[in-house]
């Protein structure tokens, strides 16, 4: 989305913005905030210091941003990119403490659930996000990065049939998919998740060609994969 805005100041700067996949509502609010700061002294440095000081990247869900100006044409360019929401996270803490909810983005960062609400209100996402249940202490930066990369590796087709991911207190990962209305439980164990998801795609594609649908795929030992079928497969 591109907008052209004109400053009311005598210098009559024009502002060109690109919101990418960001929610228009939050990106628009951020744009107005940055323009106000810029028009104080027309300093890019002040704008970037404001972003850092007030942690605006996190507050407005940014994955990256670019700000530049053309002083001859009196134009300021603001470009925002936001992560793709991948999973709805329920982080379980100690007993009797309610789970904490987040959205896991494609950049591996945890995002406030309002992000999903804003995107849905603007119809930028319409499908149901898969669930991730995980102990809070397992939500390390490394695990977040690996899990987000796993989901991205699945590609759009298999992301659409992914319903749930479960990580237990011992880092054992279970994935649940639904193919042709048939649930599939995939056991990844506690290591080499990214490698095993590539193996998983190969297995599913192989059986898809045969019009067969496993009920269980055990990848705990990737050198000895176990595949089981239900009577209806």
C-alpha positions as CSV (number, residue, x, y, z in Angstrom):
1,X,0.0,0.0,0.0
2,X,1.4,3.4,-0.9
3,X,0.2,6.7,0.4
4,X,1.3,10.3,-0.4
5,X,1.0,12.8,2.4
6,X,1.8,16.5,2.3
7,X,3.2,18.3,5.3
8,X,1.5,21.5,6.5
9,X,4.8,23.1,7.1
10,X,6.3,25.8,4.9
11,X,8.9,23.3,3.6
12,X,6.1,21.2,2.2
13,X,7.7,17.8,2.4
14,X,5.9,14.9,0.8
15,X,5.8,11.5,2.4
16,X,5.7,8.2,0.5
17,X,5.0,5.1,2.5
18,X,4.9,1.4,1.9
19,X,3.2,-0.8,4.5
20,X,4.0,-4.3,3.0
21,X,2.1,-7.0,4.9
22,X,1.7,-4.8,8.0
23,X,-1.7,-4.0,9.5
24,X,-2.7,-0.7,7.9
25,X,-4.0,0.6,11.2
26,X,-0.8,0.2,13.1
27,X,1.5,1.1,10.2
28,X,-0.6,4.3,9.7
29,X,-0.3,5.3,13.3
30,X,3.4,4.7,13.3
31,X,3.8,6.8,10.1
32,X,2.0,9.8,11.7
33,X,4.2,9.5,14.8
34,X,7.4,9.4,12.7
35,X,6.3,12.3,10.5
36,X,5.6,14.4,13.6
37,X,9.1,13.7,14.9
38,X,10.7,14.4,11.5
39,X,8.9,17.7,11.1
40,X,10.4,18.9,14.4
41,X,13.9,19.4,12.9
42,X,13.8,17.5,9.7
43,X,16.3,15.0,11.0
44,X,16.4,11.4,10.0
45,X,18.7,10.7,12.9
46,X,16.1,12.0,15.4
47,X,13.5,9.7,13.8
48,X,15.7,6.6,14.0
49,X,16.6,7.4,17.6
50,X,12.9,7.7,18.4
51,X,12.3,4.2,17.0
52,X,15.1,2.8,19.0
53,X,14.4,4.7,22.2
54,X,10.7,3.8,22.3
55,X,11.1,0.3,20.9
56,X,8.7,1.1,18.1
57,X,9.7,-1.9,16.0
58,X,8.3,-4.2,18.7
59,X,5.3,-2.0,19.5
60,X,4.2,-1.8,15.8
61,X,5.1,-5.3,14.9
62,X,7.9,-4.4,12.5
63,X,10.3,-7.0,11.1
64,X,12.3,-4.3,9.3
65,X,12.0,-0.7,8.1
66,X,13.7,1.7,5.8
67,X,13.6,5.5,6.0
68,X,15.3,7.8,3.5
69,X,14.8,11.2,2.0
70,X,15.4,13.2,-1.1
71,X,16.2,16.8,0.1
72,X,16.1,18.2,-3.5
73,X,12.6,16.9,-4.2
74,X,11.6,17.3,-0.5
75,X,10.4,13.7,-0.1
76,X,10.7,11.3,2.7
77,X,10.3,7.6,2.1
78,X,9.1,5.2,4.8
79,X,9.0,1.5,4.1
80,X,7.7,-1.1,6.7
81,X,7.8,-4.9,6.6
82,X,6.0,-7.2,9.1
83,X,6.4,-10.9,9.8
84,X,3.9,-13.5,8.6
85,X,2.0,-14.9,11.5
86,X,2.7,-18.7,11.6
87,X,1.4,-20.2,14.9
88,X,-0.9,-19.3,17.8
89,X,1.3,-20.0,20.9
90,X,0.0,-21.1,24.2
91,X,3.0,-21.1,26.6
92,X,2.4,-23.2,29.7
93,X,4.1,-22.1,32.9
94,X,4.0,-23.6,36.3
95,X,0.9,-25.3,37.7
96,X,-2.0,-23.1,38.5
97,X,-0.6,-20.2,36.4
98,X,-2.6,-19.5,33.3
99,X,-0.9,-20.1,29.9
100,X,0.5,-17.0,28.2
101,X,-0.6,-16.4,24.6
102,X,1.5,-15.1,21.7
103,X,1.7,-15.3,18.0
104,X,4.9,-16.7,16.5
105,X,6.0,-14.8,13.5
106,X,8.1,-15.9,10.5
107,X,11.1,-14.1,11.9
108,X,11.0,-16.3,15.0
109,X,9.8,-13.5,17.3
110,X,6.8,-13.6,19.7
111,X,4.1,-11.1,18.9
112,X,1.2,-9.8,20.9
113,X,-2.1,-11.6,19.9
114,X,-3.6,-8.2,18.9
115,X,-1.4,-8.6,15.7
116,X,-3.6,-11.4,14.5
117,X,-6.8,-9.5,15.3
118,X,-5.6,-6.4,13.3
119,X,-4.7,-8.6,10.3
120,X,-8.0,-10.4,10.4
121,X,-10.0,-7.2,10.6
122,X,-8.3,-6.1,7.4
123,X,-8.7,-9.6,5.9
124,X,-5.0,-10.0,5.4
125,X,-5.3,-13.4,6.9
126,X,-8.4,-15.6,6.8
127,X,-7.3,-19.1,7.6
128,X,-7.0,-20.5,11.1
129,X,-3.6,-20.4,12.6
130,X,-2.2,-23.8,13.9
131,X,-1.7,-24.0,17.6
132,X,1.7,-24.4,19.4
133,X,1.5,-25.7,23.0
134,X,4.9,-25.4,24.7
135,X,6.3,-25.0,28.2
136,X,7.4,-21.4,28.7
137,X,10.9,-22.4,29.5
138,X,11.1,-24.1,26.1
139,X,10.4,-20.8,24.3
140,X,14.0,-20.1,23.8
141,X,15.2,-17.9,20.9
142,X,16.7,-21.0,19.2
143,X,13.5,-23.0,19.5
144,X,11.4,-20.2,18.2
145,X,13.7,-19.8,15.2
146,X,13.7,-23.5,14.5
147,X,9.9,-23.8,14.8
148,X,9.3,-20.9,12.5
149,X,11.7,-22.3,9.9
150,X,10.0,-25.7,10.1
151,X,6.6,-24.2,9.4
152,X,8.0,-22.1,6.5
153,X,9.7,-25.2,5.1
154,X,6.3,-27.0,5.0
155,X,5.2,-24.5,2.3
156,X,1.7,-23.2,1.8
157,X,0.1,-26.5,0.9
158,X,1.2,-28.3,4.1
159,X,0.9,-25.3,6.3
160,X,-2.8,-25.3,5.4
161,X,-3.3,-28.8,6.8
162,X,-1.1,-28.3,9.9
163,X,-3.4,-28.1,13.0
164,X,-1.1,-28.4,16.0
165,X,2.4,-28.6,17.3
166,X,3.2,-29.8,20.8
167,X,6.6,-29.5,22.6
168,X,6.8,-31.2,26.0
169,X,9.1,-30.4,28.9
170,X,11.7,-32.8,27.5
171,X,11.8,-31.0,24.1
172,X,9.9,-33.8,22.4
173,X,8.0,-32.4,19.4
174,X,4.8,-33.8,18.1
175,X,3.1,-32.4,15.0
176,X,-0.6,-33.1,14.0
177,X,-1.8,-32.7,10.5
178,X,-5.1,-33.5,8.7
179,X,-5.0,-34.9,5.2
180,X,-8.2,-35.6,3.4
181,X,-10.0,-35.4,6.8
182,X,-7.6,-38.0,8.4
183,X,-5.5,-36.9,11.3
184,X,-1.8,-37.7,11.2
185,X,0.5,-37.7,14.3
186,X,4.1,-37.1,13.5
187,X,6.7,-37.7,16.2
188,X,10.0,-35.7,15.8
189,X,11.8,-36.5,19.0
190,X,14.0,-33.8,20.5
191,X,16.6,-33.2,17.8
192,X,17.1,-32.3,14.1
193,X,13.6,-30.9,13.7
194,X,14.5,-28.9,10.6
195,X,16.1,-31.9,8.9
196,X,13.2,-34.2,9.8
197,X,10.5,-31.9,8.4
198,X,12.2,-32.3,5.0
199,X,12.0,-36.0,5.4
200,X,8.3,-35.6,6.4
201,X,7.4,-33.8,3.2
202,X,9.1,-36.6,1.1
203,X,7.1,-39.3,3.0
204,X,3.7,-37.5,2.7
205,X,4.3,-36.8,-1.0
206,X,5.2,-40.4,-1.6
207,X,2.0,-41.8,0.0
208,X,-0.1,-39.0,-1.6
209,X,0.8,-40.4,-5.0
210,X,-0.5,-43.8,-3.8
211,X,-3.6,-42.2,-2.3
212,X,-2.7,-43.6,1.1
213,X,-2.7,-41.6,4.3
214,X,-0.6,-42.7,7.3
215,X,-2.1,-42.2,10.8
216,X,1.3,-42.1,12.5
217,X,4.8,-41.1,11.2
218,X,7.6,-41.7,13.7
219,X,10.7,-39.7,12.8
220,X,12.3,-39.9,16.2
221,X,15.1,-41.9,14.6
222,X,15.3,-40.5,11.1
223,X,17.4,-43.5,10.0
224,X,14.6,-45.9,10.9
225,X,11.3,-44.1,10.1
226,X,8.1,-45.9,11.2
227,X,4.9,-45.4,9.3
228,X,1.6,-46.8,10.5
229,X,-1.9,-46.8,8.8
230,X,-5.3,-47.0,10.2
231,X,-7.9,-49.4,8.8
232,X,-9.5,-46.5,6.9
233,X,-6.2,-45.4,5.1
